[in-house]
Amino acid sequence: MAFDDSASSTVPMSFVHSLLRGTPLAPAAQADALSRAGVSPALLGADTARVTTEQFAALYQLLARELDDELPGMFSRPVRAGAFKFLCLSLMESANLQTALFRFTRFFHLVLDDFAIELARQGGLVRMALIPQTPAAPANTFGQEIMLKLIHGVASWLTGHRMVMARVDCAYPRPRHASEYGFLYPGPVHFDQPVSALHFEASQLAAPIRQDRRSLSTFLARAPGDWLFVSFKEHPTSQRVRELLRARLSQPPTAGAVAAELHLSLRTLTRRLADEGTTFQSLKDELRRDTAIHRLTTGDTPIAAIGQEVGFEDPNTFHRAFRKWTGSTPGAYRLRR
């Protein structure tokens, strides 16, 4: 299965804080893990700093190996190495997605104490819900976020296409990073709900399983990237605008020029982007930010040259914009070097 390339995406530092918070590692060990994942420890103190999806996945893998826990530190007892492979082997033998999801619930009944996973039909929808089993479970926001992503990512991999949810429920208040949910979650998200849950269209559960042992090896080798960071195209206008901007980021076209290329009026383009929860300027800034972070963390190209690549002729203007986007200077992303 080939998901959309999410290499140009980044995630907020709050994800890193949440991942580290559950581990018993001492500060020195955490700093070492960050460095090995390619993340400058100096960025931990910057609330608006970001890391690439590859860096986050690398840190996740390091912690999983260090702690022998495939959901590192997220729940009251570890999910030992190899459990995820056995889960996927079991799911691949299912006749369809419905059977696979039921087996998913039974597997985590054996290995997870904090939540039960309930699969139930509600009219034309099938709800897969996380039911708290301990007093501390409802406060475990990050664990719920990751578990919902695991369910969705595995379901998407099994069926060979991105599963778009009818609805995503979160049993906690809207978090500060809620703006990231458009990237992380495949459907309309609702906060302060009774339980955290994914809602599938009932017809989706008849989908056949399209994976085998060969594709499983690749999926496991790339975990958690292939189930955690799945990019979606349920926002078609935003996606098309990003594609046009990415091709000419050093000299980005105006909103009017992009509208003309899409055979839309500027007013129609603006309205469609607003319907998808964004603006032309936001898309351009996010693309510039994420591209710059990737270039800073994966090579030795001079900072001024990276600024030019993302459309800034003046290095000082690039520095100011980058600090506004991330709370840090471009140089802070290269302290590890």
Secondary structure, 3 states (H helix, E strand, C coil): CCCCCCCCCEEEHHHHHHHHHCCCCCHHHHHHHHHHCCCCHHHHHCCCCEEEHHHHHHHHHHHHHHHCCCCCCCCCCCCCCCHHHHHHHHHHCCCCHHHHHHHHHHHHHHHCCCEEEEEEEECCEEEEEEEECCCCHHHCHHHHHHHHHHHHHHHHHHHCCCCCCCEEECCCCCCCCHHHHHHHCCCCEECCCCCEEEEEEHHHHHCCCCCCHHHHHHHHHHCCHHHHCCCCCCCHHHHHHHHHHHHCCCCCCCHHHHHHHCCCCHHHHHHHHHHCCCCHHHHHHHHHHHHHHHHHHHCCCCHHHHHHHCCCCCHHHHHHHHHHHHCCCHHHHHCCC
